[in-house]
Amino acid sequence: MTEINAHQRKMLICTGVAAALGALVVGIGEFTFQFSPMGGYEGADYLYFLDVSRERLTLGHFIGVLAAPLYLVGYWHIAQMLRPAARWIAATVFGLGVYAFIIGDVWLGGRVNLAFTVKTREMAPDALKTLFSDLLTDVSAHNEPLINIVRVLVLIISVLMVCGIFTGKSLYPRWIVIFSPIVIVIQIFAVYTMVPGVGVYLLPAAMNIAHLVFFTLSTWAAMQIQVADR
């Protein structure tokens, strides 16, 4: 395995811990303002937000949005771990990761608008329900495409990571590819489909769970790196 100096390893460990903490906190925030025991997260009507109190919406919104920038630290960490394999892969993963999670934070901040629109429509008189339904459709059309962009970028990032790790020259062990973020996200969607009683607890924070697992393992991998004698 490639050797690095003690300062470099310390930076990798610290940034890995910060990234894992960020994924955990954002996941807590996203779960707080989206979780419904009834599920239905895939519904275009967003009725699951009716099971979320205004207090949960506000708390989860601010926790998630304010912690999300730690993902940028996480992708710097990943890039440095990949750098010995190929600098272009490391730079591309970092660039796409930063872009993806800036968009992701915008998406995250917009969820509360959907939630409050659903709640207001529920309380509105019948004459206004159509108006609020149209508003909900418009807000959704400007929010949902953002998370799809994030998912596509995470897929591309995961493929690049696998390519870099399989060279054997990165700072990662090869087995870590089975925990790449997109693989875990797909597994969570599969669990939600096949075992909804379990998946209902995982899907609201699927992307964060995937990154929490990978950042944690990445930090562990950084701790195993041999330090070069200087």
C-alpha positions in Angstrom: 0.0 0.0 0.0 1.2 3.5 -0.7 2.9 5.2 2.2 2.2 8.8 3.3 3.6 10.9 6.1 2.0 11.2 9.5 0.5 14.7 8.9 -1.2 13.5 5.7 -2.7 10.5 7.5 -3.9 12.7 10.3 -5.6 15.0 7.8 -7.3 12.0 6.1 -8.5 10.7 9.4 -9.8 14.1 10.6 -11.6 14.8 7.3 -13.0 11.3 7.2 -14.4 11.7 10.7 -15.9 15.1 9.8 -17.5 13.6 6.7 -19.0 10.7 8.6 -20.3 13.1 11.2 -21.8 15.3 8.5 -23.6 12.3 6.8 -24.9 11.2 10.2 -26.2 14.7 11.1 -27.8 15.4 7.7 -29.3 11.9 7.9 -30.8 12.7 11.3 -32.2 16.0 9.9 -33.6 14.4 6.8 -35.2 11.5 8.7 -36.7 14.0 11.2 -38.6 16.0 8.6 -39.5 13.2 6.2 -40.2 10.0 8.2 -43.7 8.7 8.2 -44.5 5.2 9.7 -47.0 4.8 6.8 -44.3 5.3 4.1 -45.5 6.5 0.8 -42.4 8.5 0.0 -42.7 7.7 -3.6 -46.1 9.3 -3.9 -46.4 12.4 -6.1 -49.0 13.8 -3.6 -46.5 14.0 -0.7 -49.2 13.0 1.8 -46.5 11.5 4.1 -45.7 15.0 5.1 -49.1 15.1 6.9 -47.6 12.8 9.5 -44.8 15.2 10.2 -45.4 18.0 12.7 -44.4 21.6 12.0 -41.8 21.3 14.8 -40.2 18.3 13.2 -40.2 20.0 9.8 -38.4 23.1 11.2 -35.9 21.1 13.3 -35.0 18.6 10.6 -34.8 21.3 7.9 -32.2 23.4 9.7 -30.2 20.4 11.0 -29.9 19.0 7.5 -29.3 22.1 5.6 -26.6 23.5 8.0 -24.7 20.2 8.2 -24.8 19.3 4.5 -21.6 21.4 3.6 -19.6 18.7 5.5 -20.1 16.5 2.4 -17.6 18.8 0.6 -15.0 17.9 3.2 -15.9 14.2 2.6 -15.3 14.4 -1.1 -12.0 16.1 -0.5 -11.1 13.1 1.7 -12.2 10.6 -0.9 -10.2 12.4 -3.6 -7.0 12.3 -1.5 -7.5 8.6 -0.9 -7.9 8.1 -4.7 -5.1 10.4 -5.7 -2.2 7.8 -5.8 -4.3 5.8 -8.4 -4.9 8.6 -10.8 -5.0 12.3 -10.3 -7.6 12.8 -12.9 -9.9 10.4 -11.2 -9.4 12.1 -7.9 -10.0 15.6 -9.3 -13.1 14.5 -11.2 -14.6 12.7 -8.1 -13.9 15.8 -6.0 -15.4 18.2 -8.6 -18.5 16.1 -9.2 -18.9 15.4 -5.5 -18.8 19.1 -4.7 -21.3 20.0 -7.5 -23.6 17.1 -6.6 -23.9 18.0 -2.9 -24.3 21.7 -3.5 -27.3 20.8 -5.6 -28.3 18.3 -2.9 -28.3 21.0 -0.3 -30.5 23.2 -2.5 -32.9 20.2 -2.9 -32.8 19.5 0.8 -33.7 23.1 1.6 -36.6 23.0 -0.8 -38.4 20.0 0.8 -39.9 22.2 3.5 -41.8 24.2 0.8 -43.4 21.0 -0.4 -44.3 20.0 3.2 -45.9 23.3 4.1 -47.8 23.4 0.8 -49.3 19.9 1.5 -50.3 21.0 5.0 -51.9 24.2 3.9 -53.8 22.4 1.2 -55.2 20.0 3.7 -56.5 22.9 5.9 -57.8 25.0 3.0 -61.4 25.2 2.0 -62.5 23.0 -0.9 -62.6 26.0 -3.3 -58.8 26.5 -2.8 -57.6 22.9 -2.8 -57.2 22.9 -6.6 -55.1 26.0 -6.4 -52.8 24.5 -3.7 -52.6 21.3 -5.7 -51.4 23.2 -8.7 -48.9 25.1 -6.5 -47.6 21.7 -5.2 -47.1 20.5 -8.7 -45.1 23.5 -9.6 -42.9 23.4 -6.5 -42.3 19.7 -7.0 -41.3 20.3 -10.7 -38.6 22.6 -9.4 -37.4 20.3 -6.6 -37.5 16.7 -7.7 -35.2 17.0 -10.7 -32.4 18.2 -8.3 -32.3 14.9 -6.4 -32.3 12.9 -9.7 -29.2 14.9 -10.8 -27.5 14.1 -7.5 -28.3 10.4 -8.0 -26.9 10.3 -11.5 -23.7 12.1 -10.3 -23.3 9.7 -7.4 -23.6 6.9 -9.9 -20.8 8.4 -12.0 -18.7 9.1 -9.0 -19.1 5.5 -7.7 -18.0 4.1 -11.1 -14.9 6.3 -11.1 -14.1 5.3 -7.6 -14.4 1.6 -8.5 -12.0 2.2 -11.5 -9.5 4.0 -9.3 -9.7 1.5 -6.4 -9.4 -1.6 -8.7 -6.0 -0.3 -9.9 -4.6 -1.3 -6.5 -2.7 2.0 -6.3 -5.2 4.0 -4.3 -5.1 4.2 -0.5 -8.2 2.0 -0.4 -8.4 -1.8 -0.1 -10.2 -3.3 -3.1 -13.0 -4.8 -1.1 -14.4 -1.4 -0.2 -16.0 -1.1 -3.7 -18.9 -3.2 -2.5 -19.8 -0.4 -0.1 -19.7 2.4 -2.7 -22.5 4.9 -2.1 -24.7 4.0 -5.2 -24.6 0.3 -4.3 -26.0 1.0 -0.8 -28.6 3.4 -2.1 -29.9 0.7 -4.6 -30.0 -1.8 -1.7 -32.0 0.5 0.4 -34.5 1.1 -2.4 -34.7 -2.7 -2.8 -35.4 -3.2 0.9 -38.1 -0.5 0.8 -39.8 -2.4 -2.0 -39.4 -5.9 -0.7 -39.5 -5.3 3.1 -41.4 -2.0 3.5 -41.6 -2.5 7.3 -37.8 -2.0 7.4 -37.3 0.1 4.4 -39.7 2.8 5.7 -37.1 3.7 8.3 -34.2 3.7 5.8 -35.5 5.4 2.7 -35.9 9.0 4.1 -32.2 9.2 4.6 -30.9 6.7 2.0 -28.2 8.9 0.5 -26.9 9.8 3.9 -26.8 6.2 5.2 -24.9 5.2 2.1 -22.3 8.0 2.6 -22.1 7.4 6.4 -21.2 3.8 5.7 -18.6 4.7 3.1 -17.1 7.6 5.0 -16.8 5.4 8.1 -15.0 2.7 6.2 -12.9 5.2 4.4 -11.8 6.7 7.7 -10.9 3.2 8.9 -8.9 2.6 5.8 -7.0 5.8 6.4 -6.1 4.6 9.9 -4.5 1.5 8.3 -2.2 3.4 6.0 1.5 2.9 6.7 3.3 6.1 7.6 6.6 6.6 5.8 9.7 7.1 7.9 11.2 10.6 7.4 
